[in-house]
């Protein structure tokens, strides 16, 4: 059995009700809903922070797309 960490937090009433409604609709406990939501949020935000940091490293190194590459992308996605 995996161990879990207990955490207490305060939610605005509307958010608490949304969690309750979703938990009821999918027949899962509220903590399951909150845990999944936090996992998705943390995965997404961690990815974004890592991409921004990598972009800053590349920018600091002067690693930018060439004019030819930008033109090719513009042609590819132009309507």
For each residue, the residues with C-beta under 8 A, 3 or more apart:
1:
2:
3:
4:
5:
6:
7:
8:
9:
10:
11: 15 16 19
12: 15 16
13: 16 17
14: 17 18
15: 11 12 18 19
16: 11 12 13 19 20
17: 13 14 20 21
18: 14 15 21 22
19: 11 15 16 22 23 30 33 34
20: 16 17 23 24 30
21: 17 18 24 25
22: 18 19 25 26 33
23: 19 20 26 27 28 29 30 32 33
24: 20 21 27
25: 21 22
26: 22 23 33
27: 23 24
28: 23 32 33
29: 23 32 33
30: 19 20 23 33 34
31: 34 35
32: 23 28 29 35 36
33: 19 22 23 26 28 29 30 36 37
34: 19 30 31 37 38
35: 31 32 38 39
36: 32 33 39 40
37: 33 34 40 41
38: 34 35 41 42
39: 35 36 42 43
40: 36 37 43 44
41: 37 38 44 45
42: 38 39 45 46
43: 39 40 46 47
44: 40 41 47 48
45: 41 42 48 49
46: 42 43 49 50
47: 43 44 50 51
48: 44 45 51 52
49: 45 46 52 53
50: 46 47 53 54
51: 47 48 54 55
52: 48 49 55 56
53: 49 50 56 57
54: 50 51 57 58
55: 51 52 58 59
56: 52 53 59 60
57: 53 54 60 61
58: 54 55 61 63 64
59: 55 56 62 63 64
60: 56 57
61: 57 58
62: 59
63: 58 59
64: 58 59
65: 69 70 73
66: 69 70
67: 70 71
68: 71 72
69: 65 66 72 73
70: 65 66 67 73 74
71: 67 68 74 75
72: 68 69 75 76
73: 65 69 70 76 77
74: 70 71 77 78
75: 71 72 78
76: 72 73
77: 73 74
78: 74 75
79:
